C-alpha cells in the first residue's frame, strides 16, 4: 500500500464497545481514514451519537458480506461476535481484491495456522506485511505476556486467576453484565474449557489452567498467574527476566509493585509486575493488568494494521 495516501479502514460490527474504540483510534490516526462503519442495529444513525470522538457526519451503514467485500476499504476489521467472521472472510476471498488486509477481532481464526496471530510483542516479524491477522483475546494477551518470560523454568501448568470488568461480556444483556447480579459481587464463569485457556496454551506452547471472573467495574482486566518452577528463582531474577523480555517494549510497563486494574483503564499498555517467588514450594507469581477494550482489543488491532500496512507500529496510539 502506498505510503503517500491514507489507508482506508472498514469496520464491521462497529456498534459494540470495541467498535467504538476502533472508531476513535482511526479517527485520530494521521495515516488511516474510515471507509465505512457497519452495524445493523444502528444503520443510518450518526456514529457520533453513539461514539464520543467520532467524525461529524459519519453514519453507520449495514453492509452484508458481499457489500463489505465490494467496498473501497484497504483494510477490513471484523469486530463481530464469535462465529460470524467466516461469511465476510469468504466474500473478501472471492472478491476482486482478495489480498486486502483483514484483522479479525473475534476468536474465529486464533487457532488457524493460515492466519497470523497478531500479538506484536511476541510475533512482530510475522505480522509485518501479513494479510490475514487474528487479533488475540484480552485475557489471552495479558496471560501470555505474563507467562512467556518464565517458560523455560516451568514445571507444570500455569494457573491464571482472572478478573474482568463487565464490558468484557459485551453489550448484550446477560448475568455477566447485569448490575444487580454484579453489585458487591464477583461472578465466576467457564472455570474449565474457556476459549482463552486454549488460546494461551496454544500460543505459549504450555498448558494453562484459567479461572475467569467478572467484577462490578466496567473496563480493565487483572490476572494473577501462579507458576510452578523447576528450580529456585529469586524475585530479583524474575524481574530481570521480564526486563530482558520487555524492556524495549513501549506498550508494556514493568512495576515491582503489584499493578492495579484501576490504573490501567483507558491506557494502551499492559502493566506487568508484583513478582514473587518461593522455594518451599517451588513457585512464583506475577500479575498483569490490561484494558480489555484497548490493548486487549482495539489498540492491538491498530498495532496490527500499522505493521501489516508498513506504518510505524505506534502511529495513532498515544502512550506514556
Residue pairs with C-beta under 8 A, 6 or more apart in sequence:
1 7
1 74
1 309
1 310
3 310
3 311
6 31
6 32
6 33
7 31
7 32
7 33
7 74
7 75
7 305
7 309
7 311
8 32
8 33
8 34
8 35
8 72
8 73
8 74
8 75
9 26
9 32
9 33
9 34
9 35
9 73
9 74
9 75
9 76
9 77
9 305
10 34
10 35
10 36
10 37
10 38
10 63
10 68
10 71
10 73
10 75
10 76
10 77
11 19
11 22
11 23
11 26
11 34
11 36
11 37
11 38
11 76
11 77
11 79
12 38
12 63
12 68
12 76
12 77
12 78
12 79
12 80
12 88
13 19
13 38
13 39
13 78
13 79
13 80
13 81
13 84
13 105
14 20
14 22
14 23
14 37
14 38
14 39
14 47
14 60
14 79
15 39
15 41
15 42
15 50
15 60
15 171
16 79
16 170
16 171
17 167
17 170
17 171
17 293
18 79
18 105
18 293
18 297
18 298
19 37
19 39
19 51
19 79
20 50
20 51
20 52
20 54
21 293
21 294
21 297
21 298
21 299
22 77
22 79
22 298
22 301
22 302
23 34
23 37
23 47
23 51
23 53
23 54
23 58
24 51
24 52
24 53
24 54
25 298
25 299
25 302
25 316
25 317
26 32
26 33
26 34
26 302
26 316
27 34
27 53
27 54
27 55
28 53
28 316
29 302
29 315
29 316
30 315
30 316
31 309
31 311
31 315
31 316
32 302
32 305
32 316
34 55
34 58
35 71
35 72
35 73
35 74
36 61
36 63
36 68
36 71
36 73
37 47
37 58
37 60
37 61
38 60
38 61
38 62
38 63
38 68
39 60
39 61
39 62
40 62
42 50
42 60
43 60
43 61
43 62
44 59
44 60
44 61
45 59
45 60
46 54
46 57
46 58
46 59
47 54
47 55
47 58
47 59
47 60
48 54
48 55
48 56
48 58
50 60
63 71
65 87
65 88
65 90
65 91
66 91
68 76
68 88
68 91
68 92
69 88
69 91
69 92
69 94
69 95
69 97
70 95
73 100
74 100
74 101
74 309
75 100
75 101
75 102
75 103
75 305
75 308
75 309
76 88
76 92
76 100
76 101
76 102
76 103
77 102
77 103
77 104
77 105
77 301
77 305
78 84
78 85
78 88
78 89
78 102
78 103
78 104
78 105
78 106
79 105
79 106
80 88
80 105
80 106
81 106
81 170
82 106
82 107
82 108
82 195
83 106
83 108
84 106
84 108
85 104
85 106
85 108
85 109
86 108
88 102
89 102
89 104
89 109
89 132
92 98
92 100
92 102
99 131
100 131
101 130
101 131
101 132
101 133
101 305
101 308
101 309
102 131
102 132
102 133
103 118
103 133
103 135
103 301
103 304
103 305
103 308
104 115
104 132
104 133
104 134
104 135
105 135
105 297
105 301
107 137
107 195
107 199
108 134
109 115
109 132
109 134
110 117
110 134
110 136
110 137
110 140
110 199
110 202
110 203
111 198
111 199
111 202
112 134
114 132
115 132
115 133
115 134
116 123
116 126
116 127
116 130
116 132
116 133
116 134
117 123
117 126
117 133
117 134
117 136
117 203
118 127
118 130
118 133
118 134
118 135
118 136
118 300
118 301
118 303
118 304
119 136
119 141
119 144
119 145
119 203
119 300
120 127
120 300
120 303
120 304
120 307
120 313
121 145
121 246
121 249
121 251
121 252
122 144
122 145
122 148
122 203
124 307
124 313
127 133
127 304
127 307
127 308
128 307
128 308
128 310
129 307
129 308
129 310
130 304
130 307
130 308
131 308
133 304
133 308
135 297
135 300
135 301
135 304
136 144
136 199
136 203
136 300
137 195
137 196
137 199
137 296
138 164
138 168
138 221
138 290
138 292
138 293
138 296
138 297
139 160
139 162
139 164
139 168
139 196
139 200
139 210
139 212
139 221
139 223
139 292
139 296
140 196
140 199
140 200
140 203
141 270
141 290
141 295
141 296
141 300
142 162
142 221
142 222
142 223
142 270
142 288
142 289
142 290
142 296
143 158
143 160
143 162
143 196
143 200
143 208
143 210
143 223
143 225
143 288
144 200
144 203
144 204
145 246
145 252
145 270
145 272
145 288
146 160
146 223
146 225
146 272
146 286
146 287
146 288
147 154
147 158
147 160
147 200
147 204
147 206
147 208
147 225
147 227
148 204
148 245
149 241
149 242
149 244
149 245
149 246
150 227
150 238
150 241
150 284
150 286
151 204
151 205
151 206
153 227
153 229
153 230
153 231
153 233
153 284
154 206
154 227
154 228
154 229
154 230
155 228
155 229
155 230
155 282
156 207
156 228
157 206
157 207
157 208
157 209
157 228
158 206
158 207
158 208
158 209
158 225
158 226
158 227
158 228
159 208
159 209
159 210
159 211
159 225
159 226
160 197
160 200
160 208
160 209
160 210
160 211
160 223
160 224
160 225
160 226
161 211
161 213
161 223
161 224
161 225
161 226
162 210
162 211
162 212
162 213
162 221
162 222
162 223
162 224
163 186
163 212
163 213
163 214
163 215
163 221
163 222
163 223
163 261
164 212
164 213
164 214
164 215
164 220
164 221
164 292
165 214
165 215
165 217
165 218
165 219
165 220
165 221
165 261
165 292
166 176
166 177
166 182
166 214
166 215
166 216
166 217
166 218
167 177
167 218
167 219
167 292
167 293
168 176
168 214
168 221
168 292
169 176
169 177
169 214
170 177
171 177
175 181
175 187
176 182
176 187
176 189
176 214
177 214
179 216
181 187
182 214
182 215
182 216
183 216
184 216
185 215
185 216
186 213
186 214
186 215
187 213
187 214
187 215
188 211
188 212
188 213
189 212
189 213
189 214
190 212
191 211
191 212
194 210
194 212
196 210
196 212
197 208
197 209
197 210
200 208
200 210
201 207
201 208
217 261
217 262
217 265
218 265
219 265
219 266
219 291
219 292
219 293
220 261
220 262
220 264
220 265
220 289
220 290
220 291
220 292
221 261
221 289
221 290
221 291
221 292
221 296
222 259
222 260
222 261
222 287
222 288
222 289
223 287
223 288
223 289
224 285
224 286
224 287
225 285
225 286
225 287
225 288
226 283
226 284
226 285
227 283
227 284
227 285
227 286
228 281
228 282
228 283
229 277
229 282
229 283
229 284
230 282
231 282
232 277
232 279
232 282
233 277
233 284
234 277
235 275
235 276
235 277
237 277
238 275
238 277
238 284
238 286
239 254
239 256
239 273
239 275
242 254
242 272
242 273
242 275
242 286
243 254
246 252
246 254
246 272
247 254
250 269
250 314
250 319
251 268
251 269
251 270
251 295
251 299
251 303
251 314
251 317
251 319
252 269
252 270
252 271
252 272
253 259
253 269
253 270
253 271
253 272
253 273
254 271
254 272
254 273
255 271
255 272
255 273
255 274
256 273
256 274
256 275
257 273
257 274
258 273
258 274
258 287
259 271
259 272
259 273
259 274
259 287
259 288
259 289
260 289
261 289
263 271
263 289
264 270
264 271
264 289
264 290
264 291
265 291
266 291
266 294
267 291
267 294
267 295
267 319
268 291
268 294
268 295
268 299
268 317
268 318
268 319
269 295
269 319
270 288
270 289
270 290
270 295
271 288
271 289
271 290
272 286
272 287
272 288
273 286
273 287
274 285
274 286
274 287
275 284
275 285
275 286
276 284
276 285
276 286
277 283
277 284
277 285
278 284
290 296
291 299
299 317
302 316
302 317
303 313
303 314
303 317
305 311
306 312
306 313
306 314
306 315
306 316
307 313
